Amino acid sequence: MSDEAIYDGDSCNLVELTFEEMNVSGSPIRLCCIACLFFTILVFVLSELSRNYSQTDKIWSITPFVYTWILVCDTRTLLMAVISTVWGCRLTWNFNRRGGYKWPPWEGDEDYRWKYLQDGMLLSILQNNVAWTIFNVVFISLYQHVLLFVVTAPSIVAHVAATKCATSGYSSSLNGLDILACLLYLGFVLLEGIADNQQYAFQTEKYRRKGAGETLDGEYLQGFKTSGLFSIVRKPNYACEQALWVSFGLFSLSTFQSSIARQSNIFNWSHVGWVLYVLLFQGSGPFTEKITLTKYPLYAEYMKETPLFFPNILKLLFGKGKKVSDKKSE
C-alpha cells in the first residue's frame, strides 16, 4: 500500500488532537498541564516567602522528565522518558553538588544572576518591588515552567500520534531516526557532563588555592576556565543543553513511519519548545558574560578568541591560538 493510501492528514491534525486531549478529564496531556500550573504556583509562593528566586532552578531538571513519564504509552514514548530522566538525574546531581539543595528545601544557594537583575543591571525598572514581583510571576515562575513543559512537546506529539493516528502513517516500532535522536541526545548529555565537571573542578581548586593563600597562576590567576571544552566554545555546557533538546525534537518526526506523513508533519507545533529553549540561552548566555566582564577584565580577550556556543571549525581543524593566560604571562 502506498504512503498516500495510509496517510490521512485530516484525521491526524496534531494541534487539534492535542487540544481535544487537553479537554478530556484525566488524560495524560491534561495531567501535564495541571502539573505545570502546580509547579508555577508552588515556586512563586516559595520564592516570595523565602526571597530566594532560584525555586524554579531547584526543579528545572526534574519537571521535564515528570511530563515525559506521564505521557508514556508505547516504546517510543518510554525511550523518550528514559533518556530525559538520564538528563534530569545528571543535572540534578550537578545542581546539588554546587549547593543548590539544602534543608528546608526552599533554602539553598540562589543563582547570582537574579540579584543582578533585581538590582537593575538589565532593566532599571526591576529595582521597583512591584515590577520585580510581576517579573517573578510572569517570567521566573510562569514562563519558565511553561517552557519546561513545551520543551518536552515531542513526547506529546508521539503520544497523540500513538493514540489517535494509528491509521495515519504512525508506527509504534522504533526506526533509524529514533536511534539517531537517542544517540545525539545522550551524546550531548555526556558532553554537558564533561563540561560541568571541568568547570566544577576548576572552581573548586581556584577557591581552595585562594582559601589556602597560595599563589595563583595561569587560569586560576585570570579567574575563568579557558582549557578543555572551554577552549572550543565559551559556554560548552550551555551549547550542549540547547543541542540535546533540539535532538529531542527529532522524535516528533520519527513518530511517523510513512514518508508523506513525516513530510506533512516536519514543521509540527512541538518545535516551538526547543526554539524557545534556544532563545532563552541566547539571552542568558550574553547576560551571564556581561556580569563576568565586570569581575574578570581578561574575559574580553577570551570573547574575541573563542565563540560563545558554536565551534569555529577552522580553528578545530588547523589549531588554536594562545590561551588568554599565556598571553598575560608574556
Sequence and secondary structure as in RCSB ss.txt:
>XXXX:A:sequence
MSDEAIYDGDSCNLVELTFEEMNVSGSPIRLCCIACLFFTILVFVLSELSRNYSQTDKIWSITPFVYTWILVCDT
RTLLMAVISTVWGCRLTWNFNRRGGYKWPPWEGDEDYRWKYLQDGMLLSILQNNVAWTIFNVVFISLYQHVLLFV
VTAPSIVAHVAATKCATSGYSSSLNGLDILACLLYLGFVLLEGIADNQQYAFQTEKYRRKGAGETLDGEYLQGFK
TSGLFSIVRKPNYACEQALWVSFGLFSLSTFQSSIARQSNIFNWSHVGWVLYVLLFQGSGPFTEKITLTKYPLYA
EYMKETPLFFPNILKLLFGKGKKVSDKKSE
>XXXX:A:secstr
  HHHH  GGGG HHHHHHHHHTSTT HHHHHHHHHHHHHHHHHHHHHHH    HHHHHTTTHHHHHHHHT  SH
HHHHHHHHHHHHHHHHHHHHHHTT   SSTT S   HHHHHHHTTSS GGGGSHHHHHHHIIIIIIIIHHHHHHH
TTHHHHHHHHHHHH TTTTB  S  HHHHHHHHHHHHHHHHHHHHHHHHHHHHHHHHHHHHHT    HHHHHTS 
 SGGGGT S HHHHHHHHHHHHHTTHHHHTB SHHHHHHTTT TTHHHHHHHHHHHHHHHHHHHHHHHHH TTHH
HHHHHS SSS  HHHHHH     HHHHHH 
